[in-house]
């Protein structure tokens, strides 16, 4: 692993900054991927799935139809914080990997690494940490091999960069040991290359960078990458959440209020399967307003979110929702007391 990391560092310094090569899928698969990904980023998941259904039907030996349908499922479940339909998801990955094994290089390796990456994320989400780590390592190893062979295959940078950062982040308590390396900076460099040069994973790289910079408490950087994403997709909830959170944590409350208000509009009109994200957004909006001593509509937002107290949330959200309701009720009482005192 150490030699591979050193090779990748050299590639970043000497290779990718000057390379003009670009890998694209064959026509018409390229157009299908661009169109379907555009629908995902606009949160039009049914339309995205329909695009990749067509691919799977018309090109049953191509991995794109199956793997991107799995990607649509994952994006939907990340957006709305609901459990994935595991049987269907696993079946799509299996069919995608089967097709990828018979495909041409380097796309064959890339699709196999991508399938393992999707699998790794879902395993961690459902508590299978060992399986998630194993699949994540497999995915990263595959991406490393691709980049060693061809530094212009920028699609592989995104998954590998994400893996390097979060692996190091989750094992930082062990980094005093000589054989445990901190690859967070390397992961970020790979993601920046991916964000700037990837054909299909540019916005996945931007999303990953937003999460990473928020985690690292580098809020200005998170803000800048969120704004980059919003240039192309101004109603994308991932980018809006990232921008609102970065402004909030910089205590730029007036700007945060504006972004939370825009985000709330997209959530309310987004046909969510449950109101948890609406609750969080309304509560954060209220807290940003309170920080400005602005009580306009704060009582409305608090009372509106408290109307969901009897809602039957998915089991993994019940305790989290309860905490938010308690926080909202305490804030409502405090604000009502302040209003009474001023009369």
RODOFI-482815 format. One record per residue: residue number from 1; x, y, z of N, C-alpha, C in turn. Coordinates in steps of 0.02 Angstrom, whole numbers. Example, Ala and Ser with C-alpha at 12.3 -4.5 7.8 and 13.67 -1.06 7.14 Angstrom:
# RODOFI-482815
 num    nxx    nyy    nzz   caxx   cayy   cazz    cxx    cyy    czz
   1    660   -284    390    615   -225    390    660   -165    390
   2    642   -112    354    684    -53    357    645      2    394
***
This chain:
# RODOFI-482815
 num    nxx    nyy    nzz   caxx   cayy   cazz    cxx    cyy    czz
   1     42    -61      0      0      0      0     43     63      0
   2     98     63     38    140    122     43    169    140    -25
   3    195     90    -62    223    104   -128    170    131   -175
   4    110    103   -171     56    127   -214     39    199   -199
   5     37    217   -136     22    286   -117     76    333   -143
   6    139    313   -137    194    355   -162    188    365   -237
   7    170    311   -273    161    317   -346    106    367   -362
   8     51    364   -325     -5    408   -338     14    481   -323
   9     53    492   -271     76    560   -255    117    587   -314
  10    162    547   -341    202    568   -398    158    583   -458
  11    106    541   -469     60    551   -524     25    619   -517
  12      3    635   -457    -31    699   -445     15    757   -459
  13     77    752   -436    124    807   -442    148    816   -514
  14    163    761   -548    195    764   -613    148    749   -672
  15     95    711   -659     56    686   -715     -8    723   -728
  16    -54    721   -681   -122    743   -695   -126    818   -707
  17    -79    856   -679    -84    928   -688    -69    948   -760
  18    -38    904   -800    -23    922   -868    -58    879   -919
  19    -90    824   -897   -120    778   -945   -185    806   -973
  20   -193    800  -1039   -254    822  -1072   -298    763  -1092
  21   -276    702  -1077   -315    643  -1097   -380    640  -1058
  22   -430    609  -1088   -495    603  -1054   -529    539  -1076
  23   -552    502  -1027   -587    440  -1042   -662    452  -1044
  24   -695    426  -1096   -767    431  -1102   -795    363  -1121
  25   -855    349  -1098   -890    289  -1118   -912    295  -1192
  26   -923    238  -1223   -943    238  -1293  -1013    267  -1301
  27  -1026    290  -1362  -1093    315  -1379  -1138    255  -1395
  28  -1202    256  -1373  -1239    310  -1338  -1237    305  -1262
  29  -1197    259  -1234  -1195    250  -1161  -1174    315  -1127
  30  -1127    350  -1157  -1105    414  -1128  -1163    461  -1117
  31  -1205    468  -1169  -1263    514  -1164  -1313    492  -1111
  32  -1323    426  -1106  -1369    401  -1054  -1343    418   -984
  33  -1278    408   -973  -1249    422   -907  -1253    496   -890
  34  -1238    539   -938  -1242    611   -927  -1314    631   -911
  35  -1361    606   -949  -1432    623   -938  -1457    596   -871
  36  -1443    533   -856  -1466    503   -794  -1436    537   -733
  37  -1371    553   -737  -1338    587   -681  -1367    656   -670
  38  -1384    690   -724  -1415    756   -719  -1481    751   -681
  39  -1521    699   -695  -1584    690   -659  -1571    676   -585
  40  -1519    636   -569  -1503    623   -499  -1487    688   -463
  41  -1447    729   -493  -1426    792   -461  -1483    842   -455
  42  -1535    832   -496  -1596    873   -489  -1648    840   -444
  43  -1629    783   -414  -1673    744   -369  -1734    716   -406
  44  -1728    707   -470  -1781    676   -509  -1765    601   -516
  45  -1774    566   -461  -1749    497   -456  -1787    448   -501
  46  -1852    457   -508  -1891    412   -551  -1868    419   -624
  47  -1855    481   -645  -1833    492   -713  -1763    464   -723
  48  -1720    472   -673  -1652    444   -677  -1655    368   -683
  49  -1697    337   -642  -1703    264   -644  -1730    241   -711
  50  -1775    279   -740  -1803    259   -805  -1749    260   -860
  51  -1703    308   -855  -1648    311   -904  -1606    248   -900
  52  -1589    229   -839  -1544    171   -832  -1581    105   -841
  53  -1646    105   -833  -1686     46   -851  -1681     33   -926
  54  -1684     88   -964  -1678     82  -1036  -1610     54  -1055
  55  -1558     78  -1022  -1490     53  -1036  -1486    -22  -1021
  56  -1512    -42   -963  -1510   -113   -943  -1549   -157   -992
  57  -1603   -130  -1019  -1645   -169  -1066  -1612   -172  -1134
  58  -1587   -116  -1158  -1559   -114  -1226  -1487   -141  -1229
  59  -1452   -135  -1172  -1382   -157  -1171  -1372   -202  -1109
  60  -1403   -261  -1109  -1401   -305  -1050  -1332   -330  -1030
  61  -1284   -326  -1076  -1216   -348  -1061  -1171   -292  -1037
  62  -1200   -233  -1030  -1161   -174  -1008  -1175   -162   -933
  63  -1123   -150   -893  -1134   -139   -821  -1168    -74   -802
  64  -1167    -25   -846  -1193     42   -829  -1266     40   -806
  65  -1309      5   -842  -1380      5   -824  -1392    -18   -753
  66  -1359    -72   -734  -1369   -101   -667  -1337    -59   -613
  67  -1274    -39   -623  -1238     -2   -571  -1266     68   -560
  68  -1288    100   -613  -1316    166   -604  -1387    164   -576
  69  -1423    110   -587  -1487    103   -552  -1474     95   -477
  70  -1422     59   -459  -1403     54   -388  -1382    122   -362
  71  -1348    162   -403  -1328    229   -382  -1389    274   -370
  72  -1440    267   -412  -1502    305   -402  -1533    287   -335
  73  -1536    222   -320  -1564    200   -256  -1525    229   -198
  74  -1459    228   -204  -1417    254   -150  -1425    329   -141
  75  -1429    365   -197  -1438    438   -193  -1505    455   -161
  76  -1558    419   -180  -1624    431   -151  -1623    419    -76
  77  -1593    364    -55  -1593    347     16  -1548    394     57
  78  -1495    419     26  -1453    469     61  -1490    535     67
  79  -1526    554     15  -1563    618     14  -1617    618     68
  80  -1655    564     71  -1713    562    115  -1702    524    181
  81  -1642    497    190  -1625    461    252  -1674    405    266
  82  -1681    360    218  -1723    301    226  -1682    239    210
  83  -1698    182    240  -1660    120    225  -1668    100    152
  84  -1615     72    126  -1617     50     56  -1652    -18     51
  85  -1682    -32     -7  -1712    -97    -21  -1655   -145    -37
  86  -1631   -179     14  -1568   -214      9  -1567   -269    -44
  87  -1621   -309    -48  -1622   -363    -97  -1614   -338   -168
  88  -1652   -286   -185  -1648   -257   -253  -1580   -226   -265
  89  -1554   -190   -216  -1489   -157   -222  -1434   -209   -233
  90  -1432   -261   -192  -1381   -312   -198  -1386   -348   -265
  91  -1447   -359   -289  -1457   -393   -353  -1428   -350   -410
  92  -1439   -285   -408  -1413   -241   -459  -1336   -240   -458
  93  -1307   -240   -399  -1234   -242   -394  -1207   -307   -423
  94  -1240   -361   -407  -1217   -427   -431  -1220   -430   -507
  95  -1274   -406   -536  -1280   -407   -609  -1230   -359   -641
  96  -1219   -302   -609  -1170   -254   -635  -1100   -282   -634
  97  -1081   -316   -580  -1015   -345   -575  -1006   -402   -625
  98  -1058   -441   -634  -1055   -496   -683  -1042   -469   -753
  99  -1076   -414   -771  -1065   -383   -836   -996   -351   -840
 100   -973   -320   -786   -908   -286   -786   -851   -335   -796
 101   -857   -395   -769   -804   -445   -774   -789   -464   -846
 102   -839   -454   -890   -831   -472   -961   -817   -411  -1004
 103   -807   -354   -971   -800   -291  -1008   -727   -276  -1022
 104   -715   -224  -1062   -647   -206  -1081   -614   -162  -1028
 105   -549   -167  -1023   -510   -125   -976   -504    -55  -1005
 106   -497     -2   -963   -497     -4   -890   -567      1   -859
 107   -618      6   -903   -686     14   -877   -708    -47   -836
 108   -685   -105   -855   -702   -166   -817   -681   -158   -744
 109   -618   -138   -734   -592   -129   -666   -629    -73   -630
 110   -642    -19   -667   -676     38   -636   -746     18   -611
 111   -783    -17   -652   -851    -36   -632   -850    -86   -574
 112   -801   -130   -573   -794   -177   -517   -778   -139   -453
 113   -732    -90   -457   -716    -49   -399   -775     -7   -376
 114   -814     18   -424   -873     58   -408   -925     16   -372
 115   -936    -45   -397   -985    -90   -364   -964   -104   -292
 116   -900   -117   -282   -876   -129   -213   -882    -67   -170
 117   -873     -8   -201   -881     54   -163   -952     65   -141
 118  -1000     55   -185  -1071     59   -167  -1087     10   -111
 119  -1062    -52   -120  -1075   -105    -71  -1046    -86     -3
 120   -985    -58     -3   -952    -39     59   -994     11     98
 121  -1019     62     63  -1059    114     96  -1121     85    128
 122  -1156     43     90  -1219     15    116  -1207    -33    175
 123  -1152    -70    173  -1137   -114    228  -1125    -75    293
 124  -1087    -21    287  -1074     21    345  -1140     51    371
 125  -1183     74    325  -1247    104    344  -1290     55    384
 126  -1288     -9    367  -1330    -57    403  -1292    -91    460
 127  -1233    -65    477  -1197    -90    536  -1147   -146    524
 128  -1138   -165    461  -1089   -218    446  -1022   -185    433
 129   -989   -165    487   -926   -128    481   -870   -170    450
 130   -866   -233    471   -814   -276    444   -822   -285    369
 131   -884   -300    347   -897   -307    276   -885   -243    239
 132   -903   -186    269   -893   -121    237   -819   -106    227
 133   -779   -119    279   -706   -108    274   -676   -153    220
 134   -697   -215    220   -670   -263    171   -686   -241     99
 135   -749   -222     87   -768   -200     21   -735   -133      2
 136   -727    -90     51   -694    -26     39   -621    -35     19
 137   -587    -80     53   -517    -95     36   -512   -124    -34
 138   -559   -168    -52   -559   -198   -118   -569   -145   -172
 139   -617    -99   -159   -630    -45   -206   -568     -1   -215
 140   -537     19   -160   -479     63   -162   -421     30   -199
 141   -410    -34   -185   -356    -70   -219   -366    -71   -294
 142   -428    -81   -315   -444    -81   -387   -430    -12   -418
 143   -451     41   -384   -440    108   -410   -365    124   -413
 144   -328    102   -364   -255    114   -364   -223     83   -426
 145   -243     22   -441   -214    -12   -500   -230     26   -564
 146   -291     51   -569   -310     89   -629   -266    150   -637
 147   -258    189   -583   -220    251   -586   -147    238   -600
 148   -119    184   -573    -50    167   -587    -39    154   -662
 149    -89    123   -693    -84    108   -764    -96    169   -807
 150   -142    213   -786   -159    271   -827   -183    327   -781
 151   -140    377   -773   -156    432   -727   -211    477   -753
 152   -231    470   -817   -284    512   -844   -354    483   -833
 153   -358    426   -800   -424    396   -786   -451    428   -722
 154   -478    488   -729   -496    529   -672   -556    504   -634
 155   -597    462   -665   -656    434   -630   -634    397   -567
 156   -576    365   -569   -553    324   -513   -528    367   -454
 157   -512    431   -468   -485    473   -415   -536    487   -360
 158   -599    490   -379   -651    512   -333   -663    460   -278
 159   -674    397   -298   -684    345   -249   -623    334   -206
 160   -564    337   -237   -502    325   -199   -489    382   -150
 161   -500    444   -172   -490    500   -127   -537    499    -68
 162   -599    481    -80   -648    475    -25   -626    422     24
 163   -604    365     -2   -582    310     41   -522    331     83
 164   -472    362     52   -412    381     89   -429    428    147
 165   -471    479    133   -486    526    187   -522    492    245
 166   -577    457    230   -617    430    284   -584    371    319
 167   -544    332    284   -507    279    319   -459    310    370
 168   -423    363    349   -377    395    394   -414    430    451
 169   -471    460    435   -510    496    486   -535    448    539
 170   -557    389    520   -584    341    568   -529    304    606
 171   -467    308    583   -413    273    618   -361    322    646
 172   -380    386    652   -331    436    674   -305    423    744
 173   -344    388    785   -321    372    853   -265    321    852
 174   -253    290    794   -199    240    788   -138    267    751
 175   -139    331    732    -88    356    687    -21    369    722
 176    -18    356    786     47    358    820     87    295    805
 177     53    244    779     87    182    761    124    192    694
 178    184    163    686    224    175    627    194    149    562
 179    150     99    566    122     70    504     53     98    487
 180     28    147    525    -36    178    510    -23    248    483
 181    -41    259    420    -26    321    385    -86    367    382
 182    -74    432    388   -127    482    381   -129    505    308
 183   -180    482    272   -187    498    201   -243    548    187
 184   -262    587    237   -316    634    227   -299    687    175
 185   -239    715    178   -219    766    130   -216    737     59
 186   -190    677     53   -188    644    -11   -258    632    -38
 187   -304    610      5   -373    599    -16   -404    663    -43
 188   -392    719    -10   -419    783    -33   -390    802   -100
 189   -325    791   -109   -294    807   -174   -324    767   -230
 190   -335    703   -218   -366    660   -268   -436    684   -286
 191   -474    703   -235   -542    727   -246   -543    793   -285
 192   -497    837   -272   -494    900   -308   -480    887   -382
 193   -433    840   -395   -420    822   -465   -484    794   -497
 194   -519    750   -460   -581    722   -485   -633    775   -498
 195   -639    823   -453   -689    877   -460   -674    920   -521
 196   -611    927   -537   -592    971   -592   -588    936   -659
 197   -577    868   -658   -562    834   -721   -607    774   -737
 198   -644    750   -688   -685    691   -701   -741    707   -750
 199   -756    659   -793   -810    667   -841   -878    654   -809
 200   -882    602   -766   -946    580   -739   -953    590   -664
 201   -898    597   -628   -900    599   -555   -882    667   -525
 202   -885    718   -566   -867    785   -542   -908    806   -481
 203   -973    797   -485  -1016    822   -431  -1015    775   -371
 204   -999    711   -382   -988    666   -326   -926    687   -288
 205   -875    709   -324   -814    734   -292   -828    798   -253
 206   -868    843   -282   -885    905   -247   -923    890   -183
 207   -971    844   -187  -1009    824   -127   -964    796    -74
 208   -916    753    -94   -869    724    -46   -826    777    -14
 209   -803    826    -54   -761    879    -27   -799    923     23
 210   -862    936     10   -903    974     57   -905    938    124
 211   -921    873    123   -926    834    185   -859    832    221
 212   -805    824    184   -739    819    213   -718    886    245
 213   -729    941    211   -709   1005    239   -752   1025    299
 214   -815   1004    299   -856   1015    359   -829    973    417
 215   -811    911    403   -783    867    454   -718    896    482
 216   -677    924    437   -612    951    457   -617   1021    487
 217   -679   1048    491   -692   1115    517   -659   1169    475
 218   -650   1156    411   -625   1205    364   -686   1233    326
 219   -722   1276    359   -788   1296    335   -786   1340    273
 220   -735   1380    266   -729   1422    206   -721   1377    144
 221   -682   1325    151   -673   1279     94   -739   1243     78
 222   -773   1220    131   -838   1188    119   -886   1235     84
 223   -886   1298    105   -929   1348     74   -913   1356      0
 224   -849   1360    -17   -829   1371    -86   -849   1313   -131
 225   -841   1251   -106   -859   1193   -147   -935   1187   -153
 226   -970   1204   -100  -1044   1203   -105  -1068   1253   -157
 227  -1038   1312   -159  -1057   1362   -208  -1042   1339   -279
 228   -986   1303   -286   -970   1276   -353  -1024   1228   -377
 229  -1046   1185   -332  -1098   1138   -350  -1163   1173   -367
 230  -1179   1226   -330  -1243   1261   -339  -1245   1302   -403
 231  -1187   1317   -431  -1187   1353   -495  -1223   1312   -548
 232  -1211   1247   -548  -1242   1203   -597  -1310   1176   -574
 233  -1316   1167   -508  -1378   1137   -481  -1401   1177   -420
 234  -1433   1235   -433  -1451   1281   -379  -1501   1255   -328
 235  -1537   1201   -344  -1586   1173   -297  -1564   1106   -269
 236  -1501   1088   -280  -1477   1024   -254  -1472   1028   -178
 237  -1506    982   -144  -1510    985    -71  -1442    969    -37
 238  -1402    926    -67  -1337    911    -38  -1294    975    -36
 239  -1293   1011    -91  -1253   1072    -93  -1283   1127    -49
 240  -1350   1132    -48  -1382   1182     -4  -1369   1167     70
 241  -1375   1103     89  -1359   1085    158  -1287   1104    174
 242  -1241   1088    128  -1171   1103    140  -1158   1177    147
 243  -1189   1218    104  -1179   1290    109  -1210   1318    172
 244  -1271   1298    188  -1304   1322    248  -1264   1304    311
 245  -1240   1242    314  -1203   1220    372  -1137   1257    379
 246  -1102   1267    323  -1038   1302    326  -1048   1375    348
 247  -1100   1408    325  -1114   1477    346  -1135   1480    419
 248  -1176   1431    439  -1199   1427    508  -1139   1421    555
 249  -1093   1377    538  -1035   1365    582   -985   1422    582
 250   -989   1464    531   -948   1525    530   -984   1583    565
 251  -1044   1568    592  -1085   1618    627  -1104   1676    581
 252  -1112   1660    517  -1136   1709    469  -1212   1697    462
 253  -1247   1716    515  -1316   1696    523  -1363   1724    471
 254  -1353   1785    449  -1398   1815    399  -1395   1776    334
 255  -1334   1758    314  -1327   1719    253  -1356   1648    262
 256  -1345   1621    321  -1371   1554    336  -1447   1553    332
 257  -1479   1606    358  -1553   1611    355  -1577   1607    283
 258  -1543   1643    239  -1563   1645    169  -1558   1575    137
 259  -1503   1541    151  -1492   1475    121  -1540   1423    152
 260  -1549   1426    218  -1596   1379    250  -1667   1390    222
 261  -1685   1452    208  -1751   1466    180  -1759   1435    111
 262  -1707   1441     70  -1708   1410      4  -1711   1334     10
 263  -1671   1307     56  -1669   1235     66  -1738   1210     89
 264  -1770   1247    134  -1836   1226    158  -1886   1221    100
 265  -1883   1267     54  -1928   1265     -4  -1918   1201    -43
 266  -1856   1181    -55  -1843   1120    -94  -1865   1058    -55
 267  -1858   1060     11  -1878   1002     52  -1954    995     52
 268  -1989   1051     63  -2062   1049     67  -2093   1025      1
 269  -2062   1044    -54  -2088   1025   -120  -2055    963   -148
 270  -2015    928   -107  -1976    872   -131  -2009    804   -123
 271  -2071    802    -99  -2107    739    -91  -2068    688    -49
 272  -2045    710      8  -2006    667     52  -2051    614     83
 273  -2024    553     94  -2064    500    125  -2076    511    200
 274  -2040    557    231  -2051    574    301  -2024    645    312
 275  -2046    679    365  -2030    750    373  -1967    766    413
 276  -1923    717    424  -1866    729    468  -1822    786    444
 277  -1805    788    379  -1763    841    353  -1797    909    359
 278  -1863    911    351  -1899    974    360  -1892    998    432
 279  -1897    952    479  -1890    970    551  -1822   1000    564
 280  -1769    968    539  -1701    992    550  -1692   1061    519
 281  -1716   1068    458  -1707   1131    423  -1744   1188    458
 282  -1806   1176    478  -1844   1229    513  -1811   1247    579
 283  -1786   1198    615  -1754   1212    679  -1689   1252    669
 284  -1649   1233    619  -1588   1270    605  -1602   1341    581
 285  -1655   1348    542  -1676   1414    519  -1695   1458    578
 286  -1733   1431    625  -1753   1468    685  -1692   1489    725
 287  -1646   1443    735  -1587   1459    776  -1544   1513    743
 288  -1540   1513    677  -1503   1566    642  -1538   1633    650
 289  -1605   1632    647  -1643   1694    656  -1635   1721    727
 290  -1638   1676    775  -1630   1696    845  -1562   1728    856
 291  -1511   1701    824  -1443   1729    830  -1440   1801    805
 292  -1488   1819    762  -1492   1888    735  -1542   1931    773
 293  -1572   1902    827  -1626   1935    864  -1685   1949    818
 294  -1696   1906    771  -1751   1912    723  -1803   1858    740
 295  -1860   1878    764  -1912   1829    783  -1965   1821    730
 296  -1954   1850    671  -2002   1844    617  -2013   1771    597
 297  -2073   1747    604  -2094   1680    584  -2062   1623    626
 298  -2024   1639    678  -1993   1585    717  -2045   1543    753
 299  -2098   1576    778  -2150   1538    813  -2187   1494    764
 300  -2198   1519    704  -2230   1478    652  -2189   1416    637
 301  -2124   1425    626  -2081   1368    608  -2077   1316    664
 302  -2072   1341    726  -2069   1294    783  -2134   1256    792
 303  -2189   1290    787  -2254   1257    794  -2267   1209    736
 304  -2244   1229    677  -2253   1187    618  -2215   1121    625
 305  -2153   1125    648  -2114   1063    655  -2140   1020    713
 306  -2168   1052    764  -2194   1014    821  -2260    977    804
 307  -2290    996    747  -2351    959    726  -2333    887    706
 308  -2269    873    696  -2248    806    676  -2230    761    735
 309  -2243    784    796  -2223    745    855  -2255    676    857
 310  -2314    669    830  -2349    605    831  -2336    564    767
 311  -2292    590    725  -2277    555    662  -2240    490    677
 312  -2255    439    639  -2222    374    648  -2159    372    605
 313  -2103    391    634  -2040    392    598  -2011    322    590
 314  -1968    312    539  -1931    249    535  -1892    238    599
 315  -1880    176    617  -1850    160    682  -1782    194    692
 316  -1742    201    638  -1676    230    646  -1678    305    657
 317  -1738    336    649  -1744    409    659  -1783    428    721
 318  -1814    380    754  -1860    396    809  -1825    434    866
 319  -1768    409    888  -1733    442    943  -1705    509    922
 320  -1681    514    861  -1654    577    836  -1710    630    831
 321  -1768    609    807  -1824    656    802  -1846    680    871
 322  -1846    634    918  -1866    651    986  -1822    706   1015
 323  -1757    700   1004  -1710    751   1028  -1725    819    997
 324  -1740    819    933  -1754    883    898  -1819    913    923
 325  -1869    872    937  -1932    898    963  -1922    929   1032
 326  -1882    897   1073  -1867    923   1140  -1830    990   1135
 327  -1784    994   1089  -1747   1056   1078  -1793   1112   1054
 328  -1837   1095   1007  -1884   1144    979  -1933   1168   1033
 329  -1958   1122   1074  -2006   1141   1126  -1972   1186   1178
 330  -1911   1170   1197  -1875   1212   1246  -1863   1282   1218
 331  -1845   1285   1154  -1834   1350   1122  -1898   1390   1117
 332  -1953   1356   1102  -2018   1389   1098  -2038   1419   1164
 333  -2030   1381   1218  -2046   1406   1285  -2003   1467   1302
 334  -1939   1463   1287  -1893   1518   1301  -1914   1581   1264
 335  -1930   1574   1200  -1949   1633   1160  -2016   1661   1182
 336  -2063   1618   1201  -2128   1642   1225  -2120   1679   1291
 337  -2077   1655   1334  -2064   1689   1398  -2033   1758   1385
 338  -1987   1761   1337  -1955   1826   1320  -2007   1874   1292
 339  -2052   1848   1251  -2104   1892   1222  -2151   1917   1276
 340  -2168   1874   1323  -2212   1894   1379  -2179   1947   1422
 341  -2113   1940   1434  -2077   1987   1476  -2074   2056   1445
 342  -2077   2058   1379  -2072   2123   1345  -2139   2160   1343
 343  -2193   2126   1359  -2259   2158   1356  -2271   2204   1415
***
